């Protein structure tokens, strides 16, 4: 099948041909014709599946049939979790719509309001926005939603993980009811399903990831090492292997800056991006990394879904992420477009719970290696795929740290009933959690 079979017009097909797009991915082939018919869609779409084009192409096709927009009014809205992803999606819109008279604008925080407000006054058809900045512009009456024809929630699970649920629901409450809705998410968690149920009526649900998308060529392995030796090990591996480029993920802003300094002391030039750096600096660093000017980029999780580099050879998890799905998005930055990739994790004993959750999610045991001179003093236990860590929250509630109300009577009964039977109770809890995980929508860990 070719893109010409999907009902797209010649200007869009010309742009796709110039970009080297020959045939649609499975999610594109299934979703684009439905979207062109005006259907509401809920789609599970993984990193590497081509989901940006899945909603951008029908959006461009449908908007091209109408008239250009009045000032401060827009015709389509795309909500994304991060600034980087907003910029990436907007860039794709400009590329796919090269021969169309449509204008797109990326709206996000961390930069001055002035240019964004002026662009909206001059007339914009499509806005790609992070929820917080969009609400600010709306309350300042710099943008109006009364003429929106299409809404896209991109990376819905990530937006909910980042605490945007209130912003999203308040934005949706202000939109016209007569609109088309498309929701794309890596996983259809309970929170995502609840959001979809409340905001997207009569939706068609799509999930082609498990059956239709193959594994990219990503070699995954890990090195067991003590936590205090990770930076030294990373330096050793970089020098020993002479890697041309690597994206290195770490959990905290402080840790990212510290690791840059540690690498520089060992003669390795690196830079870092995180939410604490100015947006202009982050954009420049990403641009330099994409061109190869920066060889080693250390990033917190903001880049897991915001970096799109076809030839990135290596991803390194300096820290293992939680939840497990985030690991999938991290390694999805390499092995793209048929290229070979490599994903390496530095794992200490403290990472064991996250490791087990990741391996259970992938349904495979990641190959382990030990580097001479960095043998761990604290041994990392042997993994088992059915391991469920105690007191570890389910994915749906992982970001909800609010105290839960307690019923003293039921708590007392629970305590009394479990005395002397902790082993049986723990076994039942494990069985229940494994069963719950099995009932989730399947996640293909391979291959936006």
C-alpha positions in Angstrom: 0.0 0.0 0.0 1.1 3.6 -0.7 0.1 6.9 0.8 -1.9 7.6 -2.4 -4.3 4.9 -1.4 -5.2 6.7 1.8 -7.1 9.6 0.3 -4.5 12.3 0.6 -4.2 15.1 -1.9 -1.4 15.7 -4.3 0.3 18.6 -2.4 0.7 16.3 0.7 1.8 13.3 -1.4 4.4 15.5 -3.0 5.8 16.5 0.4 5.8 12.9 1.6 7.7 11.8 -1.6 10.3 14.5 -1.1 10.8 13.3 2.5 11.3 9.8 1.3 8.1 8.3 2.7 7.2 5.4 0.5 4.5 3.4 2.3 2.4 4.0 5.5 3.1 2.2 8.8 0.4 -0.1 10.1 -1.1 2.6 12.4 -1.1 5.1 9.6 -2.8 2.7 7.2 -5.5 2.0 9.7 -6.1 5.4 11.3 -5.7 7.9 8.5 -8.7 6.8 6.4 -10.9 6.8 9.6 -9.7 10.2 10.6 -10.4 11.6 7.1 -14.0 10.4 7.6 -14.2 12.6 10.7 -14.2 9.7 13.2 -13.1 10.1 16.8 -10.1 7.8 17.5 -8.3 6.4 20.5 -5.1 4.8 19.5 -2.3 2.9 21.2 0.8 3.9 19.3 4.4 3.2 20.3 7.6 5.1 19.7 8.7 4.5 16.1 5.2 3.7 14.8 4.8 7.0 12.8 2.0 8.4 15.0 2.8 12.1 14.3 2.1 11.7 10.6 -1.0 9.6 11.6 -2.8 12.6 13.0 -1.0 15.4 11.1 -1.7 14.2 7.6 -5.5 13.9 7.9 -5.5 17.2 9.8 -3.7 19.0 7.0 -6.0 17.3 4.4 -9.2 18.4 6.1 -8.0 22.0 7.0 -6.8 22.6 3.5 -10.4 22.4 2.3 -11.5 25.3 4.5 -10.5 29.0 4.8 -7.6 30.5 6.6 -8.2 31.5 10.2 -9.1 34.8 11.7 -6.8 36.4 14.2 -6.6 34.8 17.6 -8.8 31.9 16.4 -7.4 28.5 15.5 -8.9 25.5 13.6 -6.9 22.7 15.2 -5.3 22.1 18.6 -2.6 19.5 19.5 -1.7 19.1 23.1 1.7 17.6 24.0 3.4 17.0 27.3 6.8 18.7 26.6 8.2 21.7 24.9 10.6 19.5 22.8 7.7 17.4 21.5 5.6 20.5 20.7 8.5 21.8 18.6 9.0 18.4 16.9 5.4 18.1 16.0 5.2 21.6 14.7 8.3 20.9 12.5 6.6 17.9 11.1 3.4 19.9 10.3 5.5 22.4 8.4 7.3 19.6 6.4 4.2 17.6 5.5 2.2 20.8 4.7 5.0 22.4 2.7 2.7 23.0 -0.3 -0.4 24.0 1.6 -1.4 27.5 2.7 -1.6 26.6 6.4 0.3 28.0 9.4 1.3 26.2 12.6 2.7 27.5 15.9 4.3 25.7 18.8 3.2 27.2 22.1 5.1 26.4 25.3 6.4 28.0 28.5 9.9 29.1 29.4 9.9 31.8 26.6 8.5 35.3 26.2 4.7 35.6 25.5 5.2 38.4 23.0 6.1 36.4 19.8 3.4 33.8 20.5 0.8 36.4 21.0 1.8 38.3 17.8 1.7 35.1 15.7 -1.8 34.4 17.0 -2.9 37.9 16.0 -1.5 37.5 12.5 -3.4 34.2 12.1 -2.6 30.6 12.9 -4.5 27.5 11.7 -2.8 24.8 14.0 -1.5 25.3 17.5 0.8 22.6 19.1 0.9 23.4 22.8 1.8 22.3 26.2 -1.3 22.6 28.5 0.1 25.2 31.0 1.2 27.9 28.5 -2.0 27.4 26.5 -4.2 28.0 29.5 -2.2 31.2 30.3 -2.8 32.5 26.8 -6.4 31.7 27.0 -7.0 33.5 30.3 -5.2 36.5 28.8 -7.6 36.4 25.9 -4.7 36.0 23.4 -6.4 32.9 21.9 -10.0 31.8 21.4 -11.2 28.2 21.0 -14.7 28.8 19.6 -13.8 27.8 16.0 -11.7 24.7 16.7 -12.6 21.8 14.4 -10.1 19.1 15.6 -8.4 18.2 18.9 -5.4 15.9 19.3 -4.1 14.6 22.6 -0.6 13.4 21.9 1.2 11.2 24.4 -1.8 11.3 26.7 -0.3 9.0 29.2 2.8 11.2 29.6 0.6 14.3 30.1 -1.3 12.6 32.8 1.9 11.3 34.5 3.2 14.9 34.5 0.1 16.2 36.3 -1.6 18.0 33.5 -5.0 16.4 34.0 -6.6 19.6 35.5 -5.2 21.8 32.7 -6.4 19.3 30.0 -9.9 19.0 31.4 -10.3 22.8 31.8 -9.1 23.4 28.2 -11.4 20.7 26.8 -14.4 22.3 28.7 -13.9 25.5 26.7 -13.8 23.8 23.3 -16.8 23.5 20.9 -18.6 20.2 21.3 -18.9 19.8 17.6 -15.3 18.8 16.9 -13.2 15.7 15.9 -11.1 14.2 18.7 -8.0 12.0 18.3 -6.1 10.6 21.3 -2.8 8.9 21.0 -1.0 7.2 23.9 1.7 4.6 24.3 -0.3 2.8 26.9 -4.1 2.9 27.6 -3.8 3.0 31.4 -6.8 3.4 33.6 -6.3 7.2 33.8 -6.1 7.5 30.0 -9.2 5.4 29.5 -11.1 7.6 32.0 -10.0 10.7 30.2 -11.0 9.3 26.9 -14.4 8.2 28.2 -15.1 11.7 29.5 -13.9 13.7 26.5 -14.1 11.5 23.3 -17.6 10.2 22.6 -18.3 7.4 20.2 -14.6 6.7 19.6 -13.0 3.9 17.6 -10.2 2.3 19.5 -7.1 1.1 17.6 -4.2 -0.9 18.7 -2.0 -2.5 16.0 1.3 -2.4 18.0 1.5 -6.0 19.0 0.4 -7.7 15.8 1.7 -5.4 13.2 4.9 -3.7 14.3 8.2 -5.6 14.3 11.2 -5.3 16.5 13.8 -2.8 15.5 17.4 -3.8 15.6 18.2 -2.8 19.2 20.9 -4.7 21.2 19.9 -4.4 24.9 22.3 -5.2 27.7 23.2 -4.0 31.2 26.2 -3.7 33.4 25.9 -4.4 37.1 27.9 -1.9 39.1 27.9 -0.2 42.5 26.1 3.2 42.5 29.1 5.2 43.5 31.1 3.7 40.6 28.6 4.5 37.8 30.3 7.8 36.6 33.7 6.1 36.5 32.2 3.1 34.6 30.5 5.4 32.1 33.8 7.2 31.5 35.6 3.9 31.0 33.0 2.6 28.6 33.0 5.8 26.5 36.8 5.8 26.2 37.0 2.0 25.7 34.4 1.9 22.9 35.0 5.3 21.3 31.2 5.7 20.8 30.6 8.5 18.2 27.4 9.7 20.0 25.2 8.7 22.9 22.1 9.9 24.7 22.4 9.4 28.4 19.4 9.4 30.6 19.5 10.3 34.3 16.7 10.9 36.8 17.5 14.3 38.4 18.6 17.8 37.3 21.3 17.9 39.9 22.5 14.5 38.8 22.7 15.6 35.2 24.9 18.7 36.0 27.1 16.7 38.3 27.6 14.0 35.7 28.7 16.5 33.1 31.3 17.8 35.5 32.5 14.3 36.4 32.9 13.4 32.7 34.8 16.7 31.9 37.3 15.9 34.7 38.1 12.7 32.9 38.5 14.5 29.5 35.1 13.8 28.1 33.1 16.7 26.8 29.3 16.5 27.4 26.3 18.7 28.0 22.9 18.3 29.6 19.3 19.4 29.2 16.6 19.4 31.9 13.6 21.5 32.9 15.8 23.9 34.9 17.6 25.2 31.8 16.2 28.0 29.7 14.2 27.0 26.7 16.5 28.8 24.2 19.5 26.9 25.7 17.7 23.6 25.5 16.8 24.1 21.9 20.4 25.1 21.0 21.8 22.0 22.8 19.3 19.7 21.0 20.2 21.3 17.7 23.9 20.8 18.4 23.3 17.2 19.4 21.3 16.4 16.2 24.1 17.8 14.0 26.8 15.9 16.0 28.5 19.0 17.5 27.7 17.5 20.9 28.7 13.9 21.2 27.3 13.0 24.6 24.1 14.5 25.8 22.8 13.8 29.4 19.1 14.3 29.8 16.4 13.8 32.4 13.2 12.2 31.1 12.0 15.3 29.2 13.8 14.0 26.1 12.4 10.4 26.1 9.6 11.5 23.8 11.0 14.7 22.3 14.2 13.7 20.4 13.8 12.3 16.9 17.2 11.4 15.4 17.2 8.7 12.7 20.8 7.7 13.2 21.3 7.8 17.0 23.5 4.8 17.7 23.3 4.5 21.4 21.1 5.1 24.4 22.5 4.7 28.0 20.3 4.5 31.1 22.6 5.9 33.8 19.5 5.5 36.1 16.7 3.1 35.4 13.4 4.9 35.1 10.0 4.3 36.8 7.5 3.4 35.5 8.7 0.7 33.2 7.0 2.2 30.1 9.5 5.1 30.3 12.3 2.6 29.5 10.6 1.7 26.3 10.4 5.3 25.2 14.0 5.9 26.1 15.5 3.1 24.1 13.1 4.0 21.3 15.4 6.9 20.5 17.8 4.5 18.8 17.3 1.8 16.2 15.0 3.9 14.2 14.1 3.7 10.5 15.7 0.3 10.1 19.0 1.3 11.6 20.8 -0.7 14.2 20.9 0.6 17.7 22.2 -0.2 21.2 20.7 0.3 24.6 22.9 0.0 27.7 21.8 0.3 31.3 24.0 0.8 34.4 22.3 -1.2 37.2 23.1 -1.1 40.9 21.4 -3.0 43.6 19.2 0.0 44.3 17.9 -0.3 40.7 16.7 -4.0 41.2 13.0 -3.3 41.6 12.9 -1.1 38.5 14.9 -3.7 36.6 12.4 -6.4 37.4 9.4 -4.2 36.5 11.1 -3.4 33.1 12.0 -7.0 32.3 8.5 -8.1 33.2 7.0 -5.4 31.0 9.2 -6.5 28.1 8.8 -10.1 28.9 12.5 -10.8 28.6 15.6 -10.9 30.8 18.1 -8.3 29.6 21.6 -9.7 29.1 23.9 -8.9 32.0 27.6 -8.1 31.8 30.3 -7.3 34.4 33.2 -5.0 33.4 36.6 -5.9 34.8 37.6 -3.5 37.6 34.0 -2.5 38.2 32.6 -5.6 39.8 29.9 -4.6 42.3 30.5 -5.1 46.0 26.7 -5.2 46.5 25.5 -7.9 44.2 22.4 -7.3 42.1 20.0 -10.3 42.7 19.0 -12.6 39.9 15.9 -11.4 38.0 12.7 -13.2 37.6 10.0 -12.1 35.2 7.1 -12.7 37.6 8.7 -10.6 40.4 6.4 -7.9 41.9 8.1 -5.5 44.3 6.3 -5.0 47.6 4.8 -1.5 48.3 5.4 -0.5 44.7 2.4 1.4 43.3 0.7 0.4 40.1 1.4 2.5 37.0 -2.0 4.3 37.1 -1.4 5.7 40.6 2.3 6.1 40.4 2.2 9.9 40.2 -0.6 10.4 42.7 1.2 11.1 46.0 -1.8 12.5 47.8 -2.7 10.8 51.1 -5.5 8.3 50.8 -8.4 8.4 53.3 -8.3 5.5 55.7 -11.2 3.6 57.4 -9.9 2.9 60.8 -12.3 -0.1 61.3 -11.4 -1.7 58.1 -7.7 -1.0 58.7 -8.0 -2.7 62.1 -9.8 -5.7 60.6 -7.3 -6.0 57.8 -4.4 -5.9 60.3 -6.0 -8.6 62.5 -6.9 -10.9 59.6 -3.4 -10.9 58.1 -1.5 -11.8 61.3 0.2 -15.1 61.0 -0.5 -15.4 57.3 1.9 -12.9 55.7 3.3 -15.4 53.3 -0.1 -16.5 52.0 -1.2 -12.9 51.7 1.9 -11.8 49.8 1.5 -14.7 47.4 -2.1 -13.7 46.7 -1.1 -10.1 46.2 1.6 -11.1 43.7 -0.9 -13.3 41.8 -3.4 -10.5 41.6 -0.9 -7.9 40.4 0.5 -10.3 37.7 -3.1 -11.0 36.6 -3.8 -7.3 36.5 -0.7 -6.6 34.3 -1.7 -9.4 32.0 -5.1 -7.7 31.4 -3.6 -4.4 30.3 -3.4 -3.5 26.6 -0.3 -5.1 25.3 2.7 -2.9 24.8 5.1 -3.5 22.0 8.5 -2.5 23.4 9.9 -2.0 19.9 9.7 0.8 17.7 7.0 7.5 16.9 
